[in-house]
């Protein structure tokens, strides 16, 4: 750039003009006649020289100012071009910075939208899983209620009931866990939306600022829509600094990234919860089914044994009935010989005088009656025992038949009611929320 000399005021040259103060000067006495108001020739020349010098000085000063003005115009033009180019360059750099931040914000918004969609899918899985757990809970409670209809002595707190109670508690705990997790997911979705809107607002402001700066960057001296705005050069009190401007967007991105990471972790946590709960429910379902199977085998085995004892009891009852009948017949059969012996003794008691003798016949008849009475007593006692045994066998038969009916009822409840109902248990995919 050409060197310029700074403008300064040129000192004016001072001239000493001869004054008419001597004896021959015209400024003497006022009474000097025609010479009083006239100048001398020297004075005239001096006056002309003074005018010449003044004109020369003014001309020189004018030329100097003209030169300085041209120099100042050139400097102002160069300064205006330089500052305008620098401003245009700064605006371009600002546009690059805003474009970079705008891309970062746009990327963050897209990631938040994609992550929120994935989190919404997990929320739908949670809802489906929560709905699916209603079926196992109704099955477990229905099984417990059905088994309350078992009869004594099968109304016991067996392993099946313990597993069913454990299953009901597990389902309730899982439902509470799913509800708490659902609230966390809903809150995280809300936070994702809030930070997405914040980034979108920042992005929208930057888009608007980019449009304004791009329009400013396109302005030139020949633009038709230029106007004077005298007060536009003032800084707004609410205007941000480059540091606060960058920090604002950085904090928005940081908070959005933090929520994005929290959303990803929550989504993984939800996936683990759904997988673990579905596996736990299926494992508990298998444990209940296994307990039902074992209990049904025990009931079936007990019923078979009871039926075997019932058959043996019925056979023994039939034999005992024959025995009672035989004893009764034997008692009846002993009545005729006893009558014969007693009749003989009675008839022989009517023998006259000395003929009423205790002979061998008399002794034998007496002993015969005694022996027959002893036999009858033994037969009657045995008959009583046989009849009591028969009654005991009948009681046992009734008890066995009742117990078999109870076992049959228990098997019907466990197999036809409970286990048949458990075939509607949800699959692993349903419990995991995929269906």
TARARA-V845996 format. One record per residue. RES is the residue in one small letter. OMEGA is omega in whole degrees, 0 to 359 (none if undefined). Layout:
BEGIN
res->RES omega->OMEGA
res->RES omega->OMEGA
END
This chain:
BEGIN
res->x omega->182
res->x omega->178
res->x omega->178
res->x omega->180
res->x omega->180
res->x omega->182
res->x omega->178
res->x omega->182
res->x omega->178
res->x omega->180
res->x omega->180
res->x omega->180
res->x omega->181
res->x omega->179
res->x omega->176
res->x omega->180
res->x omega->180
res->x omega->182
res->x omega->182
res->x omega->184
res->x omega->182
res->x omega->181
res->x omega->181
res->x omega->182
res->x omega->181
res->x omega->180
res->x omega->181
res->x omega->183
res->x omega->179
res->x omega->183
res->x omega->184
res->x omega->177
res->x omega->183
res->x omega->183
res->x omega->188
res->x omega->186
res->x omega->183
res->x omega->177
res->x omega->175
res->x omega->179
res->x omega->179
res->x omega->178
res->x omega->179
res->x omega->180
res->x omega->179
res->x omega->178
res->x omega->178
res->x omega->179
res->x omega->179
res->x omega->179
res->x omega->178
res->x omega->182
res->x omega->178
res->x omega->178
res->x omega->179
res->x omega->180
res->x omega->178
res->x omega->178
res->x omega->179
res->x omega->178
res->x omega->179
res->x omega->178
res->x omega->178
res->x omega->177
res->x omega->177
res->x omega->178
res->x omega->179
res->x omega->179
res->x omega->177
res->x omega->179
res->x omega->180
res->x omega->177
res->x omega->179
res->x omega->179
res->x omega->178
res->x omega->178
res->x omega->179
res->x omega->179
res->x omega->180
res->x omega->179
res->x omega->181
res->x omega->180
res->x omega->178
res->x omega->178
res->x omega->179
res->x omega->177
res->x omega->178
res->x omega->177
res->x omega->179
res->x omega->178
res->x omega->177
res->x omega->177
res->x omega->177
res->x omega->177
res->x omega->178
res->x omega->179
res->x omega->180
res->x omega->179
res->x omega->178
res->x omega->179
res->x omega->179
res->x omega->177
res->x omega->178
res->x omega->178
res->x omega->179
res->x omega->177
res->x omega->180
res->x omega->178
res->x omega->179
res->x omega->178
res->x omega->178
res->x omega->179
res->x omega->180
res->x omega->180
res->x omega->178
res->x omega->176
res->x omega->177
res->x omega->179
res->x omega->175
res->x omega->176
res->x omega->176
res->x omega->177
res->x omega->177
res->x omega->176
res->x omega->178
res->x omega->180
res->x omega->179
res->x omega->179
res->x omega->179
res->x omega->176
res->x omega->182
res->x omega->180
res->x omega->179
res->x omega->181
res->x omega->177
res->x omega->180
res->x omega->178
res->x omega->178
res->x omega->181
res->x omega->180
res->x omega->178
res->x omega->177
res->x omega->179
res->x omega->179
res->x omega->178
res->x omega->182
res->x omega->173
res->x omega->179
res->x omega->173
res->x omega->183
res->x omega->175
res->x omega->9
res->x omega->182
res->x omega->179
res->x omega->184
res->x omega->175
res->x omega->185
res->x omega->183
res->x omega->179
res->x omega->180
res->x omega->178
res->x omega->179
res->x omega->178
res->x omega->177
res->x omega->177
res->x omega->179
res->x omega->179
res->x omega->178
res->x omega->179
res->x omega->181
res->x omega->178
res->x omega->179
res->x omega->179
res->x omega->178
res->x omega->177
res->x omega->178
res->x omega->179
res->x omega->179
res->x omega->178
res->x omega->179
res->x omega->177
res->x omega->178
res->x omega->177
res->x omega->180
res->x omega->179
res->x omega->178
res->x omega->180
res->x omega->176
res->x omega->178
res->x omega->178
res->x omega->177
res->x omega->179
res->x omega->181
res->x omega->180
res->x omega->174
res->x omega->178
res->x omega->177
res->x omega->178
res->x omega->179
res->x omega->176
res->x omega->177
res->x omega->178
res->x omega->179
res->x omega->177
res->x omega->180
res->x omega->176
res->x omega->178
res->x omega->178
res->x omega->177
res->x omega->178
res->x omega->179
res->x omega->181
res->x omega->176
res->x omega->176
res->x omega->177
res->x omega->181
res->x omega->180
res->x omega->179
res->x omega->173
res->x omega->186
res->x omega->181
res->x omega->179
res->x omega->186
res->x omega->185
res->x omega->179
res->x omega->178
res->x omega->174
res->x omega->174
res->x omega->188
res->x omega->186
res->x omega->184
res->x omega->182
res->x omega->180
res->x omega->177
res->x omega->176
res->x omega->179
res->x omega->181
res->x omega->182
res->x omega->179
res->x omega->174
res->x omega->178
res->x omega->180
res->x omega->179
res->x omega->178
res->x omega->179
res->x omega->181
res->x omega->179
res->x omega->180
res->x omega->178
res->x omega->179
res->x omega->176
res->x omega->179
res->x omega->180
res->x omega->179
res->x omega->178
res->x omega->178
res->x omega->178
res->x omega->178
res->x omega->177
res->x omega->178
res->x omega->177
res->x omega->179
res->x omega->179
res->x omega->179
res->x omega->179
res->x omega->179
res->x omega->177
res->x omega->178
res->x omega->178
res->x omega->179
res->x omega->178
res->x omega->179
res->x omega->182
res->x omega->179
res->x omega->181
res->x omega->181
res->x omega->179
res->x omega->178
res->x omega->179
res->x omega->180
res->x omega->180
res->x omega->177
res->x omega->178
res->x omega->176
res->x omega->178
res->x omega->179
res->x omega->178
res->x omega->180
res->x omega->178
res->x omega->178
res->x omega->176
res->x omega->180
res->x omega->179
res->x omega->180
res->x omega->178
res->x omega->176
res->x omega->178
res->x omega->179
res->x omega->179
res->x omega->179
res->x omega->179
res->x omega->180
res->x omega->178
res->x omega->179
res->x omega->178
res->x omega->178
res->x omega->177
res->x omega->178
res->x omega->178
res->x omega->177
res->x omega->178
res->x omega->180
res->x omega->179
res->x omega->177
res->x omega->179
res->x omega->177
res->x omega->179
res->x omega->178
res->x omega->181
res->x omega->176
res->x omega->176
res->x omega->180
res->x omega->178
res->x omega->179
res->x omega->179
res->x omega->178
res->x omega->177
res->x omega->178
res->x omega->179
res->x omega->178
res->x omega->178
res->x omega->181
res->x omega->181
res->x omega->181
res->x omega->181
res->x omega->177
res->x omega->178
res->x omega->177
res->x omega->180
res->x omega->182
res->x omega->179
res->x omega->177
res->x omega->178
res->x omega->179
res->x omega->179
res->x omega->181
res->x omega->181
res->x omega->177
res->x omega->178
res->x omega->177
res->x omega->184
res->x omega->168
res->x omega->186
res->x omega->181
res->x omega->178
res->x omega->189
res->x omega->176
res->x omega->183
res->x omega->181
res->x omega->179
res->x omega->181
res->x omega->180
res->x omega->182
res->x omega->179
res->x omega->179
res->x omega->179
res->x omega->179
res->x omega->179
res->x omega->179
res->x omega->180
res->x omega->179
res->x omega->178
res->x omega->177
res->x omega->179
res->x omega->179
res->x omega->179
res->x omega->179
res->x omega->180
res->x omega->180
res->x omega->177
res->x omega->178
res->x omega->178
res->x omega->177
res->x omega->178
res->x omega->180
res->x omega->178
res->x omega->176
res->x omega->177
res->x omega->178
res->x omega->178
res->x omega->177
res->x omega->178
res->x omega->178
res->x omega->177
res->x omega->178
res->x omega->178
res->x omega->180
res->x omega->179
res->x omega->179
res->x omega->180
res->x omega->178
res->x omega->180
res->x omega->177
res->x omega->178
res->x omega->178
res->x omega->179
res->x omega->178
res->x omega->178
res->x omega->179
res->x omega->177
res->x omega->179
res->x omega->180
res->x omega->184
res->x omega->184
res->x omega->188
res->x omega->181
res->x omega->188
res->x omega->185
res->x omega->176
res->x omega->178
res->x omega->183
res->x omega->176
res->x omega->178
res->x omega->179
res->x omega->182
res->x omega->177
res->x omega->179
res->x omega->180
res->x omega->177
res->x omega->179
res->x omega->178
res->x omega->175
res->x omega->179
res->x omega->182
res->x omega->none
END
